[in-house]
Amino acid sequence: MYKFADNQIKFSDFGQPIGMKMNPNNRWVKKAELIPWKEIELRYAKLFENRKGNVAKPLRLALGACIIQAEYGYSDEETALQIQENAYLQYFCGFSEYKDELPFDPSLMVYFRKRLTAEILGEINELIITKEQKKDNDHDNDPPNNNGTLIVDATCAPSQIKYPQDTELLNEARENTEKMIDDLHKQENSKRPRTYRKKARKQYLSIARKKKKTAKEIRKSIKKQLCYLNRNLQIIHKYQEQGLLLSPKQENRLNTIKMLYEQQKYMYDNHTHKVENRIISLSQPYLRPIVRGKAKAAVEFGAKLDISVSNGFVRLEKQSFEAYNEATVLMDVIERYKERTGSYPVRVLADKIYRNRDNIAWCKLHGIRLSGPALGRPRKGEVINKKEEYRDNCDRVEVERDFSLAKRKCGLGQIVTRLRETTQHAIALSIVVLNLRKVLCAFFQLLWSWYADLRKYEKWAFIQ
């Protein structure tokens, strides 16, 4: 059940603590003014179809708490405590006055993340951008001239998981199945089946404690763990045939373990390290290895995403846990740009991977210049515009700065959520926080320039 809050409070209406004078130019006060709370609340209220039950927390508190957490990287408990102790954060979250009490139970942060899905956060991001952009919307439906620059790039948002190794994954799966066997055995009065768990643990530690492992030793250890795991799966299957049941959580984990066993068995039998939809974490089976080829880490484990930058604002164009080719996204990104602005961009700045023949031909058809050299060998007598190429490379650096800022300051550098939907929420929220930081930075730059001009005028007036 959801009830709409009162009208959005102004800073002058906020009940300040006795003896404290709050600054109206504080960053959280200004950030609250950037967000169209009323429009977002209308979208948020539609999630609550039931008109009975406990009243849900207001949208401003839910979204505000998520933004604060993404901004500082707090845990759920620390986020609630920081809001309790800070009057500015309470104003940002929509409180009418300062209250020295816990604003909500920290466990509610999980529900906030589930309700504010990636689609809703995308709409919120668009509302913030639309509010800040000052552009003329009175244009034709199909203007003849292209306008603007669009920058496109992809990256990976790595999740906080242990580096996946085949022996460790199989050992974890074996220990999970042993726990399932124990739970199933408690449901009947029969002799406990033999699982060789002590022997299997000892053999796993013999390879795990070695600093340098040969390929032959690793393969031998994988074979042993596969045998133990297969034996446990057969025991569980016999229990289930007798009508014994596992909990829903254990059933989901068992399905993941079966898939892991099939993948590891296939790779062992075929002497390969590649398999489709490879599982790298039992607790997060939706994660996939993303090959990026970077110097720091050739392979990252998390979600892959594409963003676009236009007029300084960032939009999340696509995110997926599967590795996809970025070139397949470019046409859709440009079409969405046309829906927003009414015209195609003059130029698109993108990496070399986006420059395939289909994309180049499509851009040429719509009068768009896709940055980068032509495919194939240079033509005889071809003159390269080095000035234009240099300008494109300099302008494309903006998207790299956005990635750097999002990963260092907005929570995109390491995703700590554990569920698929909350992971998607964290990625989308980092883009929202990134745009808020940009708008806020522009405001303080304007404020500082006004202050500098005022000081110059005062100095000139004093001299006169």
Sequence and secondary structure as in RCSB ss.txt:
>XXXX:A:sequence
MYKFADNQIKFSDFGQPIGMKMNPNNRWVKKAELIPWKEIELRYAKLFENRKGNVAKPLRLALGACIIQAEYGYS
DEETALQIQENAYLQYFCGFSEYKDELPFDPSLMVYFRKRLTAEILGEINELIITKEQKKDNDHDNDPPNNNGTL
IVDATCAPSQIKYPQDTELLNEARENTEKMIDDLHKQENSKRPRTYRKKARKQYLSIARKKKKTAKEIRKSIKKQ
LCYLNRNLQIIHKYQEQGLLLSPKQENRLNTIKMLYEQQKYMYDNHTHKVENRIISLSQPYLRPIVRGKAKAAVE
FGAKLDISVSNGFVRLEKQSFEAYNEATVLMDVIERYKERTGSYPVRVLADKIYRNRDNIAWCKLHGIRLSGPAL
GRPRKGEVINKKEEYRDNCDRVEVERDFSLAKRKCGLGQIVTRLRETTQHAIALSIVVLNLRKVLCAFFQLLWSW
YADLRKYEKWAFIQ
>XXXX:A:secstr
     SS   GGGSB  TT    TT HHHHHHHHS HHHHHHHHHTT    SSS    HHHHHHHHHHHHHHT  
HHHHHHHHHH HHHHHHTT SB   S SS TTHHHHHHHHS HHHHHHHHHHHHHHH        SS SS   EE
EEEEEEEEBS     HHHHHHHHHHHHHHHHHHHHTTS S      HHHHHHHHHHHHT SS  HHHHHHHHHHH
HHHHHHHHHHHHHHHHTT    HHHHHHHHHHHHHHHHHHHHHHTT S  TT    SS TT EEEE   SS SEE
EEEEEEEEEETTEEEEEEEESS   GGGGHHHHHHHHHHHHSS  SEEE  GGG  HHHHHHHHHTT EE S  S
SS  TT    HHHHHHHHHHHHHHHHHHHHHHHHSS S B   SHHHHHHHHHHHHHHHHHHHHHHHHHHHHHHH
HHHHHHHHHHHHH 
